[in-house]
Amino acid sequence: MTSEPQSTPSAPLEQSEHERVRRNKRDQILARGIDPYGSPFPRRETIASLRERTAALTPETLPDPAPQARIAGRIVLMRKFGKAFFATLQDEGERFQIYAKADALGDDYATWAELLDLGDIVGVEGTFFFTKTGEPTLQATSLTLLSKSIRPLPDKWHGLSDTEARYRQRYVDLIVTPDTHRVFVTRSLIVRFIRRFMDGEGFIEVETPMMQPTPGGALARPFSTHHNALDLELFLRIAPELYLKRLIVGGMTRVYEINRNFRNEGVSTRHNPEFTMMEFYAAYASYEELMDLTERLLSDLARHIHGTTRLPFGDWEIDLTPPFRRISYLDSIGEAFGLSPEDYFDDRRLLDLLHSKNLPVPEPRPGKPYVALLLNVLFEEAIEPTLIQPTFVTGYPKAISPLARSSENDPEVTDRFELFIAGIEVANGFNELNDPDEQLRRFLAQQESRQSGDLEAPPPDYDYVRALEYGLPPTAGEGIGIDRLVMLLTNQTSIRDVLLFPLLRPDA
């Protein structure tokens, strides 16, 4: 019989003098027969609930007998006065003051007055009252240590001032930075509301594979892994799109998924290799209908979270009141640079324009029309930064929209839109390509790009083509970046501030 391999224990973390003092206090607590990592504390009331229950009381209306309560939390403030002390407990972002004195706690008082520290987690039972200054307070009749904090919290006035430390030690950031806690509570409310909205629109929430034999649905380098039992190379999904459209083929006519995607690319204030999107698909619908739905979703969401459609973001006030502005991708470039429609697909004319404006000139990419790269630079440099208020950009070239249906009015452009707010792309949607032969041609063109060195071009998904051969009804689909949406609704300018654990380099 062989044993499981044992991991090598990491080297002990270096201890500061403060930590050695706290460890000594823990040892003293143990020596007095008290477990410093106590038992569960059942039947506790949340601090938020206690505040709500006593909100209408005043010193004049306090009943006799006074309300009793049983709460728990982390000590974040502590003030000692002879044979009594005040402490402030924090629980789920809410705070409440407790008062402990020797004649109420008896023999235990000396232990807690001497050995408790900021950061310790305690349970308290007691009687509600108001201090002389009118502060709602719980006078402790019993106090239980639930967890001894060995590491001291950061200085209360400065918190975690190092931004990277906030991301690496999010558990500390959540304790000492109330705004951080509120951001992630709001994120939860946003996702919950989106689910209710989509359910109300007749969509069914589904789940699709996160490990896929063929990555597809977007242009991005995937992360790869290996399944040992099947000896199979797999890829973390870059998008759920092709699986969701398989479900439309199967007769599930309105589906959505709030999903984690993984793209092996760089990081920025708007990009993280692991991120959350919602993708949804509606059979028989058009991309114009999805734009209307998106307006309703975002305006209703803003009202639900903030009570208004006018929100601060950075230096701007964003107005999410429908209807949103709608502009053409090509025409917006033409108007900005004085181009005629004949110039839109003229490589030489666009290249001369980039040089004359001192804009970056993209390197050619194998298998991708150079004109698409040139247009993309013009759009990103001149148009995107101006799209502050919600704006749908429509009519993207076919060359950069491999899964979108070509427009009936112009085969070189597609029935596609992107939604920009504060210069940030928030959503991308289009009428889906449902011609299996045309889809195969586009897949094979991407394969040529991949073979020529374009690692973002996905390999062909022949099973998806087979699904299309059974018949995909006219369908519109859309993806909404949840992380970026949370940024906008919580006034955070970096995606790392809306991710609990953003990807970082290892701490040396």
TILOVEX-982792 format. One record per residue (C-alpha): residue in one letter; x, y, z. Coordinates in nm, 3 decimals. Layout:
# residues N
+------+---------+---------+---------+
: type :      px :      py :      pz :
+------+---------+---------+---------+
:    A :       X :       Y :       Z :
...
+------+---------+---------+---------+
END
This chain:
# residues 508
+------+---------+---------+---------+
: type :      px :      py :      pz :
+------+---------+---------+---------+
:    M :   0.000 :   0.000 :   0.000 :
:    T :   0.143 :   0.336 :  -0.099 :
:    S :   0.076 :   0.654 :   0.089 :
:    E :  -0.035 :   0.982 :  -0.061 :
:    P :   0.251 :   1.221 :  -0.133 :
:    Q :   0.299 :   1.468 :   0.148 :
:    S :   0.336 :   1.835 :   0.076 :
:    T :   0.638 :   2.009 :   0.218 :
:    P :   0.534 :   2.249 :   0.493 :
:    S :   0.617 :   2.608 :   0.419 :
:    A :   0.875 :   2.789 :   0.629 :
:    P :   0.734 :   2.958 :   0.939 :
:    L :   0.630 :   3.316 :   0.878 :
:    E :   0.853 :   3.570 :   1.046 :
:    Q :   0.695 :   3.702 :   1.364 :
:    S :   0.689 :   4.065 :   1.469 :
:    E :   0.714 :   4.175 :   1.831 :
:    H :   0.340 :   4.251 :   1.826 :
:    E :   0.267 :   3.896 :   1.713 :
:    R :   0.489 :   3.746 :   1.982 :
:    V :   0.300 :   3.949 :   2.244 :
:    R :  -0.033 :   3.824 :   2.111 :
:    R :   0.083 :   3.465 :   2.106 :
:    N :   0.186 :   3.505 :   2.468 :
:    K :  -0.163 :   3.634 :   2.550 :
:    R :  -0.311 :   3.333 :   2.374 :
:    D :  -0.095 :   3.106 :   2.588 :
:    Q :  -0.216 :   3.283 :   2.901 :
:    I :  -0.576 :   3.235 :   2.791 :
:    L :  -0.510 :   2.864 :   2.742 :
:    A :  -0.346 :   2.846 :   3.085 :
:    R :  -0.668 :   2.981 :   3.237 :
:    G :  -0.863 :   2.694 :   3.085 :
:    I :  -1.024 :   2.897 :   2.803 :
:    D :  -1.020 :   2.782 :   2.441 :
:    P :  -0.892 :   3.079 :   2.235 :
:    Y :  -1.060 :   2.932 :   1.926 :
:    G :  -1.400 :   2.875 :   2.074 :
:    S :  -1.706 :   2.671 :   1.997 :
:    P :  -1.983 :   2.784 :   1.761 :
:    F :  -2.198 :   3.071 :   1.884 :
:    P :  -2.553 :   2.971 :   1.787 :
:    R :  -2.867 :   3.183 :   1.800 :
:    R :  -2.669 :   3.501 :   1.743 :
:    E :  -2.843 :   3.805 :   1.603 :
:    T :  -2.667 :   4.001 :   1.330 :
:    I :  -2.563 :   4.354 :   1.416 :
:    A :  -2.773 :   4.478 :   1.123 :
:    S :  -3.077 :   4.301 :   1.270 :
:    L :  -3.012 :   4.445 :   1.616 :
:    R :  -2.982 :   4.795 :   1.473 :
:    E :  -3.305 :   4.752 :   1.281 :
:    R :  -3.486 :   4.610 :   1.582 :
:    T :  -3.385 :   4.901 :   1.805 :
:    A :  -3.385 :   5.181 :   1.546 :
:    A :  -3.707 :   5.341 :   1.674 :
:    L :  -3.595 :   5.347 :   2.037 :
:    T :  -3.466 :   5.657 :   2.217 :
:    P :  -3.335 :   5.704 :   2.571 :
:    E :  -3.682 :   5.832 :   2.662 :
:    T :  -3.871 :   5.539 :   2.505 :
:    L :  -3.643 :   5.258 :   2.620 :
:    P :  -3.874 :   4.990 :   2.767 :
:    D :  -3.834 :   4.824 :   3.103 :
:    P :  -3.708 :   4.558 :   3.093 :
:    A :  -3.468 :   4.667 :   2.819 :
:    P :  -3.421 :   4.450 :   2.506 :
:    Q :  -3.177 :   4.161 :   2.532 :
:    A :  -2.943 :   4.061 :   2.248 :
:    R :  -2.681 :   3.806 :   2.153 :
:    I :  -2.432 :   3.925 :   1.890 :
:    A :  -2.086 :   3.836 :   1.766 :
:    G :  -1.816 :   4.018 :   1.573 :
:    R :  -1.458 :   4.134 :   1.546 :
:    I :  -1.326 :   4.396 :   1.788 :
:    V :  -1.221 :   4.697 :   1.580 :
:    L :  -1.211 :   4.963 :   1.856 :
:    M :  -1.144 :   4.932 :   2.228 :
:    R :  -1.126 :   5.189 :   2.509 :
:    K :  -1.052 :   5.102 :   2.874 :
:    F :  -1.168 :   5.305 :   3.177 :
:    G :  -1.058 :   5.160 :   3.511 :
:    K :  -1.279 :   4.858 :   3.575 :
:    A :  -1.475 :   4.891 :   3.252 :
:    F :  -1.413 :   4.906 :   2.881 :
:    F :  -1.600 :   4.991 :   2.564 :
:    A :  -1.542 :   4.792 :   2.244 :
:    T :  -1.686 :   4.817 :   1.897 :
:    L :  -1.774 :   4.492 :   1.719 :
:    Q :  -1.788 :   4.463 :   1.342 :
:    D :  -1.998 :   4.201 :   1.162 :
:    E :  -2.085 :   4.192 :   0.792 :
:    G :  -1.976 :   4.553 :   0.751 :
:    E :  -2.194 :   4.679 :   1.039 :
:    R :  -2.067 :   4.800 :   1.376 :
:    F :  -2.212 :   4.805 :   1.728 :
:    Q :  -2.070 :   4.918 :   2.060 :
:    I :  -2.052 :   4.693 :   2.366 :
:    Y :  -1.979 :   4.788 :   2.729 :
:    A :  -1.812 :   4.552 :   2.973 :
:    K :  -1.758 :   4.613 :   3.343 :
:    A :  -1.618 :   4.411 :   3.630 :
:    D :  -1.932 :   4.384 :   3.842 :
:    A :  -2.130 :   4.237 :   3.548 :
:    L :  -1.870 :   3.990 :   3.416 :
:    G :  -1.729 :   3.887 :   3.754 :
:    D :  -1.404 :   3.691 :   3.754 :
:    D :  -1.392 :   3.682 :   3.370 :
:    Y :  -1.358 :   4.058 :   3.348 :
:    A :  -0.989 :   4.069 :   3.439 :
:    T :  -0.906 :   3.812 :   3.171 :
:    W :  -1.082 :   4.003 :   2.895 :
:    A :  -0.962 :   4.346 :   3.001 :
:    E :  -0.604 :   4.220 :   3.009 :
:    L :  -0.587 :   3.976 :   2.719 :
:    L :  -0.830 :   4.091 :   2.448 :
:    D :  -0.686 :   4.270 :   2.144 :
:    L :  -0.814 :   4.453 :   1.839 :
:    G :  -0.901 :   4.192 :   1.579 :
:    D :  -1.022 :   3.929 :   1.827 :
:    I :  -1.362 :   3.778 :   1.748 :
:    V :  -1.601 :   3.756 :   2.044 :
:    G :  -1.959 :   3.666 :   2.120 :
:    V :  -2.153 :   3.886 :   2.357 :
:    E :  -2.485 :   3.851 :   2.541 :
:    G :  -2.627 :   4.155 :   2.711 :
:    T :  -2.880 :   4.429 :   2.766 :
:    F :  -2.945 :   4.715 :   2.527 :
:    F :  -2.904 :   5.070 :   2.662 :
:    F :  -2.797 :   5.420 :   2.561 :
:    T :  -2.479 :   5.586 :   2.688 :
:    K :  -2.479 :   5.942 :   2.821 :
:    T :  -2.395 :   6.062 :   2.469 :
:    G :  -2.689 :   5.867 :   2.323 :
:    E :  -2.486 :   5.586 :   2.164 :
:    P :  -2.681 :   5.256 :   2.131 :
:    T :  -2.479 :   5.002 :   2.329 :
:    L :  -2.501 :   4.646 :   2.455 :
:    Q :  -2.394 :   4.599 :   2.818 :
:    A :  -2.231 :   4.258 :   2.836 :
:    T :  -2.360 :   4.003 :   3.083 :
:    S :  -2.135 :   3.736 :   2.928 :
:    L :  -1.846 :   3.746 :   2.681 :
:    T :  -1.701 :   3.452 :   2.489 :
:    L :  -1.375 :   3.452 :   2.296 :
:    L :  -1.440 :   3.287 :   1.960 :
:    S :  -1.107 :   3.344 :   1.783 :
:    K :  -0.783 :   3.505 :   1.898 :
:    S :  -0.621 :   3.732 :   1.638 :
:    I :  -0.248 :   3.674 :   1.626 :
:    R :  -0.171 :   3.941 :   1.366 :
:    P :  -0.257 :   4.303 :   1.446 :
:    L :  -0.487 :   4.495 :   1.214 :
:    P :  -0.346 :   4.789 :   1.015 :
:    D :  -0.360 :   5.135 :   1.169 :
:    K :  -0.724 :   5.242 :   1.179 :
:    W :  -0.650 :   5.579 :   1.020 :
:    H :  -0.458 :   5.448 :   0.720 :
:    G :  -0.586 :   5.096 :   0.666 :
:    L :  -0.409 :   4.905 :   0.389 :
:    S :  -0.256 :   5.200 :   0.206 :
:    D :  -0.056 :   4.978 :  -0.032 :
:    T :  -0.293 :   4.901 :  -0.321 :
:    E :  -0.133 :   4.568 :  -0.406 :
:    A :  -0.146 :   4.463 :  -0.039 :
:    R :  -0.521 :   4.527 :  -0.049 :
:    Y :  -0.555 :   4.279 :  -0.336 :
:    R :  -0.317 :   4.021 :  -0.189 :
:    Q :  -0.473 :   4.037 :   0.157 :
:    R :  -0.835 :   4.098 :   0.064 :
:    Y :  -0.938 :   3.940 :   0.394 :
:    V :  -0.769 :   4.229 :   0.577 :
:    D :  -0.899 :   4.487 :   0.330 :
:    L :  -1.256 :   4.370 :   0.395 :
:    I :  -1.205 :   4.413 :   0.770 :
:    V :  -1.054 :   4.760 :   0.769 :
:    T :  -1.207 :   4.922 :   0.458 :
:    P :  -1.587 :   4.957 :   0.481 :
:    D :  -1.611 :   5.071 :   0.117 :
:    T :  -1.455 :   4.745 :  -0.001 :
:    H :  -1.717 :   4.544 :   0.184 :
:    R :  -1.994 :   4.758 :   0.032 :
:    V :  -1.859 :   4.707 :  -0.321 :
:    F :  -1.884 :   4.330 :  -0.294 :
:    V :  -2.224 :   4.336 :  -0.126 :
:    T :  -2.339 :   4.553 :  -0.418 :
:    R :  -2.186 :   4.308 :  -0.664 :
:    S :  -2.396 :   4.031 :  -0.513 :
:    L :  -2.709 :   4.248 :  -0.539 :
:    I :  -2.631 :   4.322 :  -0.905 :
:    V :  -2.596 :   3.955 :  -1.000 :
:    R :  -2.911 :   3.864 :  -0.807 :
:    F :  -3.110 :   4.135 :  -0.985 :
:    I :  -2.980 :   4.030 :  -1.328 :
:    R :  -3.098 :   3.675 :  -1.266 :
:    R :  -3.445 :   3.793 :  -1.167 :
:    F :  -3.464 :   4.020 :  -1.470 :
:    M :  -3.360 :   3.749 :  -1.716 :
:    D :  -3.598 :   3.498 :  -1.558 :
:    G :  -3.875 :   3.757 :  -1.594 :
:    E :  -3.792 :   3.795 :  -1.963 :
:    G :  -3.852 :   3.424 :  -2.018 :
:    F :  -3.489 :   3.310 :  -2.029 :
:    I :  -3.374 :   2.981 :  -1.874 :
:    E :  -3.048 :   2.979 :  -1.680 :
:    V :  -2.818 :   2.698 :  -1.794 :
:    E :  -2.464 :   2.574 :  -1.734 :
:    T :  -2.214 :   2.480 :  -2.004 :
:    P :  -1.868 :   2.319 :  -1.980 :
:    M :  -1.581 :   2.518 :  -1.840 :
:    M :  -1.336 :   2.262 :  -1.980 :
:    Q :  -1.373 :   2.225 :  -2.355 :
:    P :  -1.195 :   2.010 :  -2.613 :
:    T :  -1.207 :   2.298 :  -2.863 :
:    P :  -1.189 :   2.658 :  -2.737 :
:    G :  -1.420 :   2.890 :  -2.928 :
:    G :  -1.666 :   3.174 :  -2.920 :
:    A :  -1.406 :   3.451 :  -2.908 :
:    L :  -1.061 :   3.549 :  -3.031 :
:    A :  -0.829 :   3.483 :  -2.738 :
:    R :  -0.550 :   3.253 :  -2.626 :
:    P :  -0.685 :   2.982 :  -2.396 :
:    F :  -0.542 :   2.820 :  -2.086 :
:    S :  -0.482 :   2.449 :  -2.139 :
:    T :  -0.501 :   2.153 :  -1.903 :
:    H :  -0.491 :   1.774 :  -1.927 :
:    H :  -0.743 :   1.512 :  -1.821 :
:    N :  -0.539 :   1.214 :  -1.703 :
:    A :  -0.806 :   0.942 :  -1.710 :
:    L :  -0.910 :   1.020 :  -2.068 :
:    D :  -0.562 :   1.131 :  -2.177 :
:    L :  -0.730 :   1.435 :  -2.325 :
:    E :  -0.607 :   1.789 :  -2.376 :
:    L :  -0.869 :   2.038 :  -2.264 :
:    F :  -0.900 :   2.416 :  -2.257 :
:    L :  -1.060 :   2.648 :  -2.006 :
:    R :  -1.337 :   2.821 :  -2.192 :
:    I :  -1.280 :   3.161 :  -2.344 :
:    A :  -1.657 :   3.196 :  -2.398 :
:    P :  -1.968 :   2.976 :  -2.363 :
:    E :  -2.113 :   3.095 :  -2.695 :
:    L :  -2.091 :   2.784 :  -2.911 :
:    Y :  -2.242 :   2.563 :  -2.640 :
:    L :  -2.527 :   2.804 :  -2.572 :
:    K :  -2.614 :   2.813 :  -2.942 :
:    R :  -2.614 :   2.434 :  -2.949 :
:    L :  -2.896 :   2.461 :  -2.693 :
:    I :  -3.088 :   2.693 :  -2.925 :
:    V :  -3.054 :   2.427 :  -3.196 :
:    G :  -3.197 :   2.180 :  -2.944 :
:    G :  -3.509 :   2.388 :  -2.893 :
:    M :  -3.425 :   2.587 :  -2.579 :
:    T :  -3.520 :   2.915 :  -2.739 :
:    R :  -3.413 :   3.163 :  -2.466 :
:    V :  -3.109 :   3.076 :  -2.254 :
:    Y :  -2.856 :   3.262 :  -2.042 :
:    E :  -2.551 :   3.177 :  -1.837 :
:    I :  -2.359 :   3.385 :  -1.584 :
:    N :  -2.020 :   3.232 :  -1.643 :
:    R :  -1.651 :   3.244 :  -1.561 :
:    N :  -1.427 :   3.280 :  -1.865 :
:    F :  -1.050 :   3.244 :  -1.891 :
:    R :  -0.827 :   3.419 :  -2.143 :
:    N :  -0.450 :   3.381 :  -2.143 :
:    E :  -0.370 :   3.746 :  -2.195 :
:    G :  -0.240 :   4.051 :  -2.015 :
:    V :  -0.391 :   4.245 :  -1.727 :
:    S :  -0.503 :   4.606 :  -1.714 :
:    T :  -0.754 :   4.823 :  -1.532 :
:    R :  -1.021 :   4.662 :  -1.754 :
:    H :  -0.884 :   4.309 :  -1.804 :
:    N :  -0.824 :   4.012 :  -1.578 :
:    P :  -0.741 :   3.666 :  -1.716 :
:    E :  -1.035 :   3.521 :  -1.521 :
:    F :  -1.355 :   3.721 :  -1.548 :
:    T :  -1.735 :   3.696 :  -1.532 :
:    M :  -1.980 :   3.754 :  -1.814 :
:    M :  -2.344 :   3.691 :  -1.880 :
:    E :  -2.418 :   3.553 :  -2.225 :
:    F :  -2.773 :   3.507 :  -2.348 :
:    Y :  -2.938 :   3.398 :  -2.672 :
:    A :  -3.290 :   3.444 :  -2.801 :
:    A :  -3.423 :   3.248 :  -3.098 :
:    Y :  -3.622 :   3.445 :  -3.357 :
:    A :  -3.506 :   3.776 :  -3.205 :
:    S :  -3.296 :   4.048 :  -3.369 :
:    Y :  -2.996 :   4.233 :  -3.231 :
:    E :  -3.209 :   4.548 :  -3.219 :
:    E :  -3.441 :   4.369 :  -2.974 :
:    L :  -3.141 :   4.283 :  -2.758 :
:    M :  -3.035 :   4.647 :  -2.756 :
:    D :  -3.381 :   4.738 :  -2.628 :
:    L :  -3.362 :   4.464 :  -2.364 :
:    T :  -3.016 :   4.584 :  -2.255 :
:    E :  -3.148 :   4.938 :  -2.207 :
:    R :  -3.425 :   4.806 :  -1.984 :
:    L :  -3.188 :   4.584 :  -1.789 :
:    L :  -2.932 :   4.854 :  -1.715 :
:    S :  -3.180 :   5.129 :  -1.634 :
:    D :  -3.386 :   4.899 :  -1.407 :
:    L :  -3.066 :   4.773 :  -1.243 :
:    A :  -2.942 :   5.125 :  -1.171 :
:    R :  -3.274 :   5.219 :  -1.013 :
:    H :  -3.270 :   4.900 :  -0.805 :
:    I :  -2.918 :   4.963 :  -0.673 :
:    H :  -2.914 :   5.342 :  -0.647 :
:    G :  -3.274 :   5.457 :  -0.683 :
:    T :  -3.183 :   5.660 :  -0.995 :
:    T :  -3.047 :   5.616 :  -1.348 :
:    R :  -2.792 :   5.896 :  -1.298 :
:    L :  -2.469 :   5.764 :  -1.150 :
:    P :  -2.127 :   5.910 :  -1.070 :
:    F :  -1.831 :   5.744 :  -1.238 :
:    G :  -1.491 :   5.905 :  -1.207 :
:    D :  -1.523 :   6.264 :  -1.325 :
:    W :  -1.854 :   6.204 :  -1.504 :
:    E :  -2.219 :   6.157 :  -1.431 :
:    I :  -2.352 :   5.867 :  -1.636 :
:    D :  -2.719 :   5.870 :  -1.736 :
:    L :  -2.862 :   5.524 :  -1.798 :
:    T :  -3.206 :   5.654 :  -1.896 :
:    P :  -3.324 :   5.491 :  -2.223 :
:    P :  -3.297 :   5.530 :  -2.513 :
:    F :  -2.920 :   5.507 :  -2.548 :
:    R :  -2.739 :   5.679 :  -2.833 :
:    R :  -2.672 :   5.462 :  -3.143 :
:    I :  -2.393 :   5.525 :  -3.397 :
:    S :  -2.231 :   5.338 :  -3.685 :
:    Y :  -1.880 :   5.195 :  -3.639 :
:    L :  -1.764 :   5.293 :  -3.988 :
:    D :  -1.951 :   5.622 :  -4.010 :
:    S :  -1.818 :   5.735 :  -3.672 :
:    I :  -1.462 :   5.680 :  -3.798 :
:    G :  -1.547 :   5.852 :  -4.124 :
:    E :  -1.689 :   6.157 :  -3.949 :
:    A :  -1.391 :   6.181 :  -3.711 :
:    F :  -1.132 :   6.166 :  -3.987 :
:    G :  -1.314 :   6.302 :  -4.293 :
:    L :  -1.333 :   5.968 :  -4.473 :
:    S :  -1.581 :   5.878 :  -4.745 :
:    P :  -1.743 :   5.531 :  -4.760 :
:    E :  -1.500 :   5.447 :  -5.043 :
:    D :  -1.211 :   5.499 :  -4.800 :
:    Y :  -1.335 :   5.262 :  -4.532 :
:    F :  -1.171 :   4.953 :  -4.679 :
:    D :  -0.876 :   5.123 :  -4.853 :
:    D :  -0.562 :   4.995 :  -4.676 :
:    R :  -0.334 :   5.263 :  -4.822 :
:    R :  -0.568 :   5.550 :  -4.736 :
:    L :  -0.610 :   5.428 :  -4.376 :
:    L :  -0.237 :   5.367 :  -4.332 :
:    D :  -0.154 :   5.719 :  -4.455 :
:    L :  -0.411 :   5.853 :  -4.210 :
:    L :  -0.248 :   5.673 :  -3.916 :
:    H :   0.091 :   5.815 :  -4.010 :
:    S :  -0.045 :   6.167 :  -4.050 :
:    K :  -0.214 :   6.156 :  -3.708 :
:    N :   0.088 :   5.996 :  -3.534 :
:    L :  -0.128 :   5.701 :  -3.432 :
:    P :   0.022 :   5.356 :  -3.364 :
:    V :   0.053 :   5.142 :  -3.676 :
:    P :  -0.046 :   4.779 :  -3.612 :
:    E :   0.168 :   4.489 :  -3.722 :
:    P :   0.003 :   4.266 :  -3.985 :
:    R :  -0.147 :   3.950 :  -3.839 :
:    P :  -0.155 :   3.627 :  -4.037 :
:    G :  -0.492 :   3.556 :  -4.194 :
:    K :  -0.657 :   3.876 :  -4.069 :
:    P :  -0.738 :   4.150 :  -4.320 :
:    Y :  -0.503 :   4.440 :  -4.253 :
:    V :  -0.782 :   4.690 :  -4.310 :
:    A :  -0.964 :   4.553 :  -4.003 :
:    L :  -0.658 :   4.617 :  -3.788 :
:    L :  -0.622 :   4.971 :  -3.923 :
:    L :  -0.988 :   5.051 :  -3.862 :
:    N :  -0.962 :   4.911 :  -3.511 :
:    V :  -0.677 :   5.149 :  -3.424 :
:    L :  -0.872 :   5.448 :  -3.556 :
:    F :  -1.179 :   5.346 :  -3.356 :
:    E :  -0.994 :   5.273 :  -3.031 :
:    E :  -0.786 :   5.592 :  -3.048 :
:    A :  -1.044 :   5.842 :  -3.167 :
:    I :  -1.392 :   5.708 :  -3.097 :
:    E :  -1.389 :   5.491 :  -2.783 :
:    P :  -1.259 :   5.762 :  -2.545 :
:    T :  -1.547 :   5.990 :  -2.649 :
:    L :  -1.820 :   5.737 :  -2.572 :
:    I :  -1.894 :   5.851 :  -2.217 :
:    Q :  -2.273 :   5.832 :  -2.209 :
:    P :  -2.421 :   5.491 :  -2.301 :
:    T :  -2.372 :   5.438 :  -2.675 :
:    F :  -2.447 :   5.142 :  -2.900 :
:    V :  -2.196 :   5.114 :  -3.184 :
:    T :  -2.334 :   4.908 :  -3.473 :
:    G :  -2.224 :   4.774 :  -3.810 :
:    Y :  -1.886 :   4.613 :  -3.735 :
:    P :  -1.687 :   4.479 :  -4.033 :
:    K :  -1.723 :   4.109 :  -4.108 :
:    A :  -1.344 :   4.070 :  -4.088 :
:    I :  -1.353 :   4.120 :  -3.708 :
:    S :  -1.688 :   3.947 :  -3.645 :
:    P :  -1.638 :   3.577 :  -3.737 :
:    L :  -1.957 :   3.453 :  -3.569 :
:    A :  -2.193 :   3.737 :  -3.667 :
:    R :  -2.439 :   3.733 :  -3.953 :
:    S :  -2.363 :   3.965 :  -4.244 :
:    S :  -2.598 :   4.255 :  -4.301 :
:    E :  -2.849 :   4.215 :  -4.581 :
:    N :  -2.770 :   4.572 :  -4.688 :
:    D :  -2.391 :   4.536 :  -4.697 :
:    P :  -2.217 :   4.196 :  -4.692 :
:    E :  -1.892 :   4.354 :  -4.565 :
:    V :  -2.049 :   4.454 :  -4.233 :
:    T :  -2.242 :   4.254 :  -3.977 :
:    D :  -2.559 :   4.292 :  -3.772 :
:    R :  -2.356 :   4.353 :  -3.458 :
:    F :  -2.335 :   4.607 :  -3.178 :
:    E :  -2.112 :   4.691 :  -2.886 :
:    L :  -2.224 :   4.902 :  -2.591 :
:    F :  -1.979 :   5.155 :  -2.452 :
:    I :  -2.018 :   5.347 :  -2.126 :
:    A :  -1.748 :   5.581 :  -1.992 :
:    G :  -1.527 :   5.465 :  -2.276 :
:    I :  -1.554 :   5.103 :  -2.158 :
:    E :  -1.696 :   4.820 :  -2.368 :
:    V :  -1.972 :   4.671 :  -2.153 :
:    A :  -2.163 :   4.449 :  -2.397 :
:    N :  -2.127 :   4.284 :  -2.737 :
:    G :  -2.415 :   4.134 :  -2.934 :
:    F :  -2.517 :   4.035 :  -3.285 :
:    N :  -2.744 :   3.837 :  -3.510 :
:    E :  -2.590 :   3.492 :  -3.516 :
:    L :  -2.450 :   3.332 :  -3.828 :
:    N :  -2.665 :   3.024 :  -3.889 :
:    D :  -2.544 :   2.912 :  -4.233 :
:    P :  -2.330 :   2.601 :  -4.161 :
:    D :  -2.132 :   2.625 :  -4.485 :
:    E :  -2.045 :   2.991 :  -4.430 :
:    Q :  -1.955 :   2.918 :  -4.068 :
:    L :  -1.723 :   2.639 :  -4.181 :
:    R :  -1.555 :   2.873 :  -4.430 :
:    R :  -1.495 :   3.127 :  -4.154 :
:    F :  -1.362 :   2.857 :  -3.918 :
:    L :  -1.120 :   2.737 :  -4.186 :
:    A :  -1.006 :   3.095 :  -4.249 :
:    Q :  -0.935 :   3.121 :  -3.876 :
:    Q :  -0.745 :   2.793 :  -3.894 :
:    E :  -0.520 :   2.941 :  -4.163 :
:    S :  -0.456 :   3.235 :  -3.935 :
:    R :  -0.369 :   3.000 :  -3.650 :
:    Q :  -0.132 :   2.798 :  -3.866 :
:    S :   0.035 :   3.123 :  -3.969 :
:    G :   0.103 :   3.215 :  -3.606 :
:    D :  -0.211 :   3.388 :  -3.479 :
:    L :  -0.253 :   3.216 :  -3.141 :
:    E :  -0.580 :   3.398 :  -3.071 :
:    A :  -0.753 :   3.236 :  -3.367 :
:    P :  -0.940 :   2.928 :  -3.240 :
:    P :  -0.932 :   2.592 :  -3.418 :
:    P :  -1.246 :   2.483 :  -3.606 :
:    D :  -1.526 :   2.337 :  -3.396 :
:    Y :  -1.664 :   2.079 :  -3.638 :
:    D :  -1.926 :   1.956 :  -3.393 :
:    Y :  -2.068 :   2.308 :  -3.379 :
:    V :  -2.090 :   2.310 :  -3.759 :
:    R :  -2.273 :   1.976 :  -3.737 :
:    A :  -2.517 :   2.133 :  -3.492 :
:    L :  -2.582 :   2.417 :  -3.738 :
:    E :  -2.656 :   2.159 :  -4.006 :
:    Y :  -2.956 :   2.051 :  -3.802 :
:    G :  -3.080 :   2.408 :  -3.820 :
:    L :  -3.023 :   2.708 :  -3.594 :
:    P :  -3.325 :   2.938 :  -3.606 :
:    P :  -3.256 :   3.310 :  -3.661 :
:    T :  -3.101 :   3.401 :  -3.325 :
:    A :  -2.957 :   3.706 :  -3.154 :
:    G :  -2.700 :   3.673 :  -2.879 :
:    E :  -2.518 :   3.904 :  -2.641 :
:    G :  -2.249 :   3.904 :  -2.377 :
:    I :  -2.239 :   4.156 :  -2.091 :
:    G :  -1.924 :   4.199 :  -1.883 :
:    I :  -2.037 :   4.162 :  -1.523 :
:    D :  -1.709 :   4.287 :  -1.376 :
:    R :  -1.717 :   4.603 :  -1.586 :
:    L :  -2.082 :   4.657 :  -1.507 :
:    V :  -2.002 :   4.634 :  -1.136 :
:    M :  -1.722 :   4.888 :  -1.188 :
:    L :  -1.972 :   5.134 :  -1.334 :
:    L :  -2.235 :   5.080 :  -1.067 :
:    T :  -1.989 :   5.108 :  -0.776 :
:    N :  -1.774 :   5.390 :  -0.919 :
:    Q :  -1.456 :   5.181 :  -0.933 :
:    T :  -1.209 :   5.261 :  -1.212 :
:    S :  -1.007 :   4.937 :  -1.189 :
:    I :  -1.140 :   4.588 :  -1.245 :
:    R :  -0.922 :   4.466 :  -0.957 :
:    D :  -1.139 :   4.663 :  -0.717 :
:    V :  -1.446 :   4.455 :  -0.809 :
:    L :  -1.273 :   4.116 :  -0.801 :
:    L :  -1.229 :   3.963 :  -0.458 :
:    F :  -0.907 :   3.789 :  -0.558 :
:    P :  -0.756 :   3.937 :  -0.878 :
:    L :  -0.463 :   3.755 :  -1.039 :
:    L :  -0.128 :   3.888 :  -0.918 :
:    R :   0.233 :   3.791 :  -0.957 :
:    P :   0.361 :   3.575 :  -0.668 :
:    D :   0.474 :   3.781 :  -0.374 :
:    A :   0.852 :   3.751 :  -0.364 :
+------+---------+---------+---------+
END
